[in-house]
């Protein structure tokens, strides 16, 4: 099993478990997760993304067989291009993580396009995190709406040669993004924040195709057993299940 959406680090609004490499690896072992794509959770709020990316690189470099780092880029921060160059040259960056809502830019803006042009030039897989957790759980002084579905669809359509994974979107957002994309061959979704309706995995497979659905936990923010059980108990074929829990992520992130 491959987890397409996990994080290392702390969250400012509540205490979390599984925030360190050792704790996350222990939880992965308990769940039967062989590998995880991980980002810096602190980089959601850090102004200087490079500091969080440096920490992430240091955390994962001793576990290259278990962790694939997704380094976070904020195209609104001065000098982000230099940060990107360091991530590429020093850290061997292969996966770019974007948080358009928390970093306050539109994915289909000039700033968003600049980040995606860089992803295209370097053949990155891009993880667009449309939300971190249910907005009803946000701190009252830090309410951050999810990235609008239309923005995601416009960016995916404009950069049809870039591989996109939409992370932490709920069911309605996933279906809305898909409906706005005329040719979504470069687009996949992970299921950590789907959590309904009844038969959600079956419905996503029918709507998107099982080739576009990936298992993700959103650790350490979410209870990972929820997404795992949803996939395990879905009324889908064994072939479709294997694609969701491993095959699609292996192909998307070059882990085959």
LUMZALO-290145 format. One record per residue: residue in three letters; x, y, z of N, C-alpha, C in turn. Coordinates in steps of 0.1 Angstrom, whole numbers, padded with zeros to 4 digits, always signed. Example, Ala and Ser with C-alpha at 12.3 -4.5 7.8 and 13.67 -1.06 7.14 Angstrom:
BEGIN
ALA+0132-0057+0078+0123-0045+0078+0132-0033+0078 SER+0128-0022+0071+0137-0011+0071+0129+0000+0079 
//
This chain:
BEGIN
UNK+0008-0012+0000+0000+0000+0000+0009+0012+0000 UNK+0005+0023-0008+0012+0035-0009+0002+0046-0004 UNK+0007+0055+0005-0001+0066+0009+0003+0078+0001 UNK-0006+0083-0007-0003+0094-0016-0004+0108-0009 UNK-0008+0109+0003-0009+0122+0010-0007+0121+0025 UNK+0005+0124+0029+0008+0124+0043+0017+0136+0046 UNK+0019+0138+0059+0027+0150+0064+0036+0146+0076 UNK+0046+0154+0077+0054+0153+0090+0054+0167+0096 UNK+0054+0167+0109+0054+0180+0116+0041+0183+0124 UNK+0041+0195+0129+0031+0199+0139+0020+0208+0133 UNK+0009+0209+0139-0002+0218+0135-0005+0228+0147 UNK-0006+0241+0144-0007+0250+0155-0019+0250+0163 UNK-0030+0243+0159-0043+0245+0166-0047+0233+0175 UNK-0039+0222+0174-0042+0210+0182-0030+0201+0182 UNK-0029+0193+0193-0018+0184+0194-0021+0172+0186 UNK-0011+0167+0178-0013+0156+0170-0003+0144+0173 UNK-0007+0132+0169+0002+0121+0170+0008+0118+0157 UNK+0019+0110+0156+0025+0106+0144+0031+0118+0136 UNK+0037+0127+0143+0043+0139+0137+0057+0138+0134 UNK+0064+0128+0139+0078+0125+0137+0080+0114+0127 UNK+0092+0113+0121+0094+0101+0112+0092+0088+0119 UNK+0097+0086+0131+0096+0073+0138+0081+0070+0141 UNK+0074+0080+0145+0060+0078+0149+0052+0075+0136 UNK+0054+0082+0125+0047+0080+0113+0050+0066+0107 UNK+0063+0062+0108+0067+0049+0103+0060+0038+0111 UNK+0059+0040+0124+0052+0030+0132+0038+0028+0128 UNK+0031+0040+0126+0017+0039+0122+0016+0033+0108 UNK+0025+0036+0099+0025+0030+0085+0026+0015+0086 UNK+0035+0010+0095+0037-0004+0096+0025-0011+0102 UNK+0018-0004+0111+0006-0010+0117-0005-0011+0106 UNK-0005-0002+0097-0016-0002+0087-0012-0009+0074 UNK+0000-0014+0073+0005-0021+0061+0008-0011+0050 UNK+0012+0001+0053+0016+0011+0043+0031+0010+0040 UNK+0035+0006+0028+0049+0004+0025+0056+0018+0023 UNK+0050+0027+0016+0056+0040+0013+0046+0051+0014 UNK+0051+0063+0017+0042+0075+0018+0048+0087+0012 UNK+0040+0095+0005+0044+0108+0000+0042+0118+0011 UNK+0052+0124+0015+0051+0133+0027+0056+0147+0024 UNK+0049+0156+0031+0053+0171+0030+0055+0176+0044 UNK+0060+0188+0045+0061+0195+0058+0048+0202+0062 UNK+0042+0197+0073+0029+0203+0077+0031+0218+0082 UNK+0043+0221+0087+0046+0234+0092+0046+0244+0080 UNK+0049+0239+0068+0050+0248+0056+0037+0253+0052 UNK+0026+0248+0057+0013+0254+0055+0013+0269+0060 UNK+0020+0271+0071+0020+0284+0077+0033+0291+0077 UNK+0044+0285+0075+0057+0291+0074+0057+0301+0062 UNK+0063+0313+0064+0065+0322+0053+0077+0317+0045 UNK+0087+0313+0051+0099+0308+0044+0098+0293+0042 UNK+0094+0289+0030+0092+0275+0027+0105+0267+0028 UNK+0116+0274+0025+0128+0266+0024+0132+0260+0037 UNK+0129+0267+0048+0132+0262+0061+0125+0249+0064 UNK+0112+0249+0061+0104+0236+0062+0109+0226+0053 UNK+0112+0229+0041+0117+0219+0031+0131+0214+0035 UNK+0139+0222+0041+0152+0217+0046+0150+0207+0057 UNK+0141+0210+0066+0138+0201+0077+0132+0188+0072 UNK+0123+0189+0062+0117+0177+0056+0128+0168+0050 UNK+0137+0174+0042+0148+0166+0036+0156+0159+0046 UNK+0159+0166+0057+0167+0160+0068+0159+0148+0074 UNK+0146+0149+0075+0138+0139+0082+0137+0126+0073 UNK+0136+0128+0060+0133+0117+0052+0146+0110+0046 UNK+0157+0117+0046+0169+0111+0038+0174+0098+0044 UNK+0171+0095+0056+0174+0082+0062+0164+0071+0059 UNK+0153+0075+0052+0142+0065+0050+0138+0066+0035 UNK+0147+0066+0026+0143+0068+0012+0135+0057+0006 UNK+0135+0045+0013+0127+0034+0009+0113+0035+0013 UNK+0110+0044+0023+0097+0045+0028+0090+0059+0025 UNK+0098+0070+0025+0092+0083+0023+0096+0089+0009 UNK+0087+0095+0002+0090+0103-0010+0086+0117-0006 UNK+0096+0126-0005+0092+0140-0001+0086+0148-0012 UNK+0075+0155-0008+0069+0165-0017+0072+0179-0012 UNK+0081+0186-0018+0085+0199-0013+0075+0210-0016 UNK+0073+0219-0007+0063+0229-0008+0069+0242-0014 UNK+0062+0247-0024+0066+0260-0031+0055+0270-0029 UNK+0059+0282-0026+0049+0293-0025+0054+0304-0035 UNK+0047+0305-0046+0052+0314-0057+0049+0329-0053 UNK+0043+0332-0042+0041+0346-0038+0053+0351-0029 UNK+0062+0342-0025+0072+0346-0015+0084+0351-0023 UNK+0090+0362-0019+0102+0367-0027+0113+0357-0027 UNK+0119+0355-0039+0130+0346-0041+0126+0331-0041 UNK+0113+0329-0044+0109+0315-0044+0116+0307-0055 UNK+0120+0313-0066+0127+0306-0076+0141+0301-0071 UNK+0147+0308-0063+0160+0303-0057+0157+0292-0047 UNK+0146+0293-0040+0143+0281-0031+0140+0269-0040 UNK+0133+0271-0051+0130+0259-0060+0143+0253-0065 UNK+0153+0262-0069+0165+0256-0074+0173+0248-0063 UNK+0172+0252-0051+0178+0245-0040+0171+0231-0038 UNK+0158+0232-0039+0150+0219-0037+0154+0209-0049 UNK+0156+0215-0060+0160+0206-0072+0174+0201-0071 UNK+0183+0210-0068+0198+0207-0069+0203+0200-0057 UNK+0198+0204-0045+0203+0198-0032+0194+0187-0027 UNK+0181+0188-0029+0172+0178-0023+0167+0168-0034 UNK+0170+0170-0046+0165+0160-0057+0150+0160-0058 UNK+0144+0172-0058+0130+0174-0058+0123+0167-0071 UNK+0113+0159-0068+0105+0153-0079+0090+0156-0078 UNK+0086+0160-0066+0072+0163-0064+0070+0177-0058 UNK+0061+0185-0063+0058+0198-0059+0045+0199-0051 UNK+0045+0204-0039+0032+0206-0032+0028+0221-0032 UNK+0016+0223-0035+0010+0237-0035-0001+0238-0026 UNK-0002+0250-0018-0013+0253-0009-0018+0267-0014 UNK-0026+0268-0025-0030+0281-0030-0038+0289-0020 UNK-0047+0282-0012-0056+0289-0003-0048+0295+0009 UNK-0040+0287+0015-0033+0292+0027-0022+0302+0023 UNK-0016+0300+0011-0006+0310+0007-0012+0321-0001 UNK-0025+0321-0003-0032+0333-0008-0029+0337-0022 UNK-0030+0328-0031-0030+0331-0045-0039+0322-0052 UNK-0044+0326-0064-0053+0318-0072-0044+0309-0080 UNK-0048+0296-0081-0041+0286-0089-0040+0290-0103 UNK-0050+0297-0108-0051+0301-0123-0045+0315-0125 UNK-0039+0321-0115-0033+0334-0116-0019+0334-0122 UNK-0013+0345-0124+0001+0346-0129+0011+0339-0120 UNK+0009+0340-0107+0017+0334-0097+0016+0319-0097 UNK+0003+0314-0098+0001+0300-0099+0007+0294-0112 UNK+0005+0302-0123+0010+0297-0135+0025+0296-0135 UNK+0032+0305-0128+0047+0305-0128+0051+0292-0121 UNK+0045+0288-0110+0048+0276-0103+0046+0264-0112 UNK+0035+0264-0119+0032+0253-0128+0041+0252-0140 UNK+0045+0264-0145+0055+0264-0156+0068+0257-0151 UNK+0072+0260-0139+0084+0253-0133+0082+0238-0132 UNK+0070+0234-0128+0067+0220-0127+0068+0213-0141 UNK+0062+0220-0150+0063+0215-0164+0077+0214-0169 UNK+0085+0224-0167+0099+0224-0171+0107+0213-0165 UNK+0104+0209-0152+0112+0199-0145+0105+0186-0144 UNK+0093+0184-0151+0086+0172-0151+0082+0167-0137 UNK+0078+0177-0129+0073+0173-0115+0059+0168-0116 UNK+0056+0159-0106+0042+0157-0103+0038+0168-0093 UNK+0026+0174-0095+0021+0185-0086+0010+0180-0078 UNK+0011+0182-0065+0000+0179-0055-0006+0193-0052 UNK-0018+0194-0055-0026+0206-0052-0035+0203-0040 UNK-0032+0209-0029-0039+0206-0016-0051+0216-0016 UNK-0063+0211-0018-0074+0221-0019-0079+0225-0005 UNK-0076+0217+0005-0080+0220+0019-0071+0211+0028 UNK-0071+0215+0040-0063+0207+0050-0072+0198+0059 UNK-0083+0205+0064-0093+0198+0072-0106+0205+0069 UNK-0117+0199+0074-0130+0205+0073-0130+0219+0078 UNK-0135+0228+0070-0135+0242+0074-0143+0245+0087 UNK-0152+0236+0090-0160+0238+0103-0151+0236+0115 UNK-0139+0229+0113-0130+0227+0124-0119+0238+0126 UNK-0120+0248+0117-0109+0258+0117-0110+0267+0129 UNK-0099+0272+0134-0098+0281+0145-0107+0294+0140 UNK-0114+0299+0149-0123+0310+0145-0116+0322+0139 UNK-0103+0324+0142-0095+0335+0137-0088+0331+0124 UNK-0088+0319+0121-0080+0314+0109-0089+0305+0101 UNK-0099+0311+0094-0108+0303+0086-0104+0305+0071 UNK-0100+0293+0065-0094+0293+0052-0103+0285+0043 UNK-0110+0291+0033-0119+0283+0024-0110+0274+0016 UNK-0116+0263+0011-0110+0254+0002-0107+0261-0011 UNK-0098+0256-0019-0095+0261-0032-0107+0259-0041 UNK-0112+0269-0048-0124+0268-0056-0122+0257-0067 UNK-0131+0249-0070-0130+0238-0079-0127+0244-0093 UNK-0133+0255-0097-0131+0261-0110-0116+0264-0112 UNK-0110+0269-0102-0095+0273-0103-0087+0261-0106 UNK-0090+0250-0099-0082+0238-0101-0084+0233-0115 UNK-0097+0232-0119-0100+0228-0133-0093+0236-0144 UNK-0093+0249-0142-0087+0258-0152-0072+0255-0153 UNK-0065+0253-0141-0051+0251-0141-0048+0237-0147 UNK-0055+0227-0144-0053+0214-0149-0055+0214-0164 UNK-0065+0221-0169-0067+0222-0183-0056+0230-0191 UNK-0051+0241-0184-0041+0249-0190-0028+0242-0191 UNK-0025+0233-0181-0013+0226-0181-0015+0211-0183 UNK-0020+0208-0194-0025+0194-0197-0013+0184-0198 UNK-0001+0189-0198+0011+0180-0198+0018+0179-0185 UNK+0011+0184-0174+0016+0183-0161+0007+0173-0153 UNK+0013+0164-0146+0006+0154-0138+0001+0161-0125 UNK-0012+0160-0122-0018+0166-0110-0024+0156-0101 UNK-0022+0157-0088-0029+0150-0078-0036+0160-0069 UNK-0049+0160-0069-0057+0168-0060-0058+0161-0046 UNK-0053+0168-0036-0053+0162-0023-0063+0168-0013 UNK-0068+0160-0005-0077+0165+0006-0089+0173+0001 UNK-0095+0168-0010-0108+0174-0015-0119+0165-0010 UNK-0131+0171-0007-0142+0162-0004-0149+0157-0016 UNK-0159+0149-0014-0166+0143-0026-0171+0153-0035 UNK-0178+0163-0030-0185+0172-0039-0174+0181-0047 UNK-0163+0184-0041-0153+0191-0048-0146+0183-0059 UNK-0144+0170-0056-0138+0161-0066-0147+0160-0078 UNK-0160+0158-0076-0169+0157-0087-0170+0170-0095 UNK-0170+0181-0087-0170+0195-0094-0158+0197-0103 UNK-0146+0194-0097-0134+0196-0105-0134+0187-0117 UNK-0138+0175-0116-0139+0166-0127-0149+0171-0138 UNK-0160+0176-0134-0170+0181-0143-0165+0193-0151 UNK-0156+0201-0145-0151+0213-0152-0139+0210-0161 UNK-0134+0198-0161-0122+0195-0169-0127+0187-0182 UNK-0124+0193-0193-0129+0187-0206-0120+0174-0208 UNK-0107+0175-0206-0098+0163-0208-0090+0161-0195 UNK-0095+0153-0186-0088+0152-0173-0078+0140-0173 UNK-0071+0137-0184-0062+0126-0184-0050+0128-0175 UNK-0047+0141-0172-0035+0144-0163-0039+0146-0149 UNK-0051+0142-0145-0056+0145-0132-0060+0133-0124 UNK-0056+0132-0111-0059+0122-0102-0064+0128-0088 UNK-0070+0120-0080-0075+0124-0067-0071+0114-0056 UNK-0068+0119-0044-0067+0109-0033-0079+0111-0024 UNK-0082+0101-0015-0095+0100-0009-0095+0103+0006 UNK-0085+0109+0011-0084+0110+0026-0096+0119+0032 UNK-0101+0128+0024-0111+0137+0030-0125+0135+0023 UNK-0126+0124+0016-0139+0121+0010-0150+0118+0020 UNK-0149+0108+0027-0157+0105+0039-0172+0107+0036 UNK-0177+0100+0026-0191+0100+0023-0193+0107+0009 UNK-0205+0104+0003-0217+0097+0008-0215+0082+0009 UNK-0225+0075+0012-0224+0060+0013-0221+0055-0001 UNK-0211+0046-0002-0207+0041-0015-0198+0051-0022 UNK-0190+0060-0015-0183+0070-0021-0172+0065-0030 UNK-0165+0054-0026-0154+0049-0034-0159+0043-0047 UNK-0170+0036-0046-0177+0030-0058-0181+0041-0067 UNK-0187+0052-0062-0192+0063-0070-0180+0070-0077 UNK-0169+0071-0070-0157+0078-0076-0151+0069-0087 UNK-0151+0056-0085-0146+0047-0095-0155+0048-0108 UNK-0168+0048-0105-0177+0049-0117-0176+0062-0124 UNK-0174+0073-0117-0173+0086-0123-0160+0090-0129 UNK-0149+0087-0121-0136+0091-0126-0128+0080-0133 UNK-0132+0067-0129-0124+0056-0133-0114+0052-0122 UNK-0112+0040-0119-0104+0035-0108-0089+0040-0111 UNK-0085+0042-0123-0072+0047-0126-0069+0060-0120 UNK-0079+0068-0116-0077+0082-0112-0079+0083-0097 UNK-0081+0073-0089-0084+0073-0075-0072+0067-0067 UNK-0067+0074-0057-0055+0069-0049-0059+0070-0035 UNK-0053+0060-0028-0054+0060-0013-0045+0071-0007 UNK-0051+0079+0002-0043+0088+0010-0049+0089+0024 UNK-0040+0092+0033-0044+0092+0048-0046+0106+0053 UNK-0039+0116+0048-0038+0130+0054-0033+0129+0068 UNK-0025+0119+0071-0018+0119+0084-0009+0131+0086 UNK-0007+0136+0098-0013+0131+0111-0026+0138+0114 UNK-0032+0145+0105-0044+0153+0108-0057+0144+0109 UNK-0057+0134+0101-0069+0125+0100-0066+0111+0106 UNK-0077+0104+0109-0076+0090+0114-0075+0082+0101 UNK-0063+0076+0098-0061+0069+0086-0069+0057+0083 UNK-0074+0051+0094-0082+0039+0092-0095+0041+0085 UNK-0100+0054+0085-0112+0057+0078-0111+0055+0063 UNK-0101+0061+0058-0099+0060+0043-0095+0045+0039 UNK-0087+0039+0048-0083+0025+0045-0095+0016+0045 UNK-0104+0017+0055-0116+0009+0055-0126+0012+0044 UNK-0126+0025+0040-0135+0028+0029-0131+0021+0016 UNK-0118+0020+0014-0113+0013+0002-0114-0002+0003 UNK-0111-0007+0015-0112-0021+0017-0126-0027+0016 UNK-0136-0019+0020-0149-0024+0020-0158-0020+0008 UNK-0151-0012-0001-0159-0008-0013-0162-0020-0022 UNK-0173-0019-0028-0178-0030-0037-0172-0027-0051 UNK-0159-0030-0052-0152-0028-0064-0144-0041-0067 UNK-0138-0042-0078-0130-0055-0081-0117-0054-0075 UNK-0111-0066-0073-0097-0067-0068-0087-0059-0076 UNK-0089-0059-0089-0080-0051-0098-0081-0036-0095 UNK-0094-0032-0093-0096-0017-0090-0090-0014-0077 UNK-0092-0023-0067-0087-0020-0053-0072-0019-0053 UNK-0065-0028-0061-0050-0028-0061-0045-0015-0068 UNK-0052-0010-0078-0049+0003-0084-0049+0014-0074 UNK-0060+0014-0066-0062+0025-0056-0052+0025-0045 UNK-0049+0013-0040-0040+0013-0028-0026+0013-0032 UNK-0022+0010-0044-0008+0009-0048-0005+0013-0062 UNK-0011+0007-0072-0007+0008-0085-0007+0022-0091 UNK-0018+0030-0088-0019+0043-0093-0008+0053-0088 UNK-0006+0052-0075+0005+0060-0069+0019+0056-0074 UNK+0021+0043-0075+0034+0039-0081+0036+0045-0094 UNK+0026+0045-0103+0027+0050-0116+0029+0066-0116 UNK+0021+0072-0108+0021+0087-0108+0034+0093-0102 UNK+0039+0086-0092+0051+0091-0086+0064+0084-0090 UNK+0063+0075-0099+0075+0068-0104+0081+0059-0094 UNK+0073+0052-0086+0077+0043-0076+0077+0028-0080 UNK+0074+0026-0093+0073+0012-0098+0087+0006-0099 
//
